Amino acid sequence: MTTPSEFSREPWRIFRIMAEFVEGFDELSQLGPAVSIFGSSRTQAESCYFKLAERTAAALVRAGFAIITGGGPGIMEAANKGAYEAGGRSVGLNIEIPEEQESNEYQNLSLSFRYFFARKMMFTKYAQAFIIFPGGFGTMDEFFESMTLIQTMKIQYFPVILMGAEFWEGLLGWLEAVMQKKHGNISQEDLTIYTLTDEPAEVVRIVQESEERYWIEPGGLVRKKRPIKKRQGH
């Protein structure tokens, strides 16, 4: 329960929130083309998904993209490691949580956030694509938020790429069979927002081609090519 003294401090929180946005904008605005990679912090180094994330990040770096992750262990570490060892920009957007997240060592730009919403803005604003590996609730949150923002035309369309077909097939089948066909809660076009692949080279191709982006028009996702110089915001 919030006490009166705590209520009196509420307006001052805006300054910390502003500071996180200002630091994020200042540090990331010069990053250049980048891709955000998500996945479980619990993925071990011997996992096939860890190795796939490492290879994918390295391939994207060689194609000229920076890599942005949540800065922690697991898939985040794999992606940062792949980017770092390939000689690219390796960014970690770390979060302060009660069970302290340990930052991985493969970052050449590291920012720390207290507020999830400020951190999530940076993932979206400065990425040309989302690459999403198997994960837990946080990973699902990033996946469905990106789908919602694209579906509701709050941001321009950009690639949302799922990697790890075996992990995703059950959820994707449910989205189509139950959410779309049985209940009609989404349209058939909404199912085309994401792409499923396990090939790093295919990921690079999709991201590179996204410079000539598809555009969302009222009524759904229209495959209508229109050149976009740079996505300016959220």
CORURSUL-V405050 format. One line per field, one symbol per residue. burial: b if it has 9 or more other C-alpha atoms within 8 Angstrom, else e. Layout:
# CORURSUL-V405050
burial=???
This chain:
# CORURSUL-V405050
burial=eeeeeeeeeeeeeeeebeebbeebbeebeebebbbbbbbbbebeeeeebbbbbbbbbbbbbbeebbbbbbbbbbbbbbbbbbbbebebbbbbbbbbeeeebebbebbeebeebebeebbebbbbbbbbbbbbbbbeeebbebbeebbebbbebebbbbbbbbbbbeebeeeeebbbbbbbeeeeeebeebbebbbbbeebeebbebbeebbbbbbbeeebbeeeeeeeeeeeee
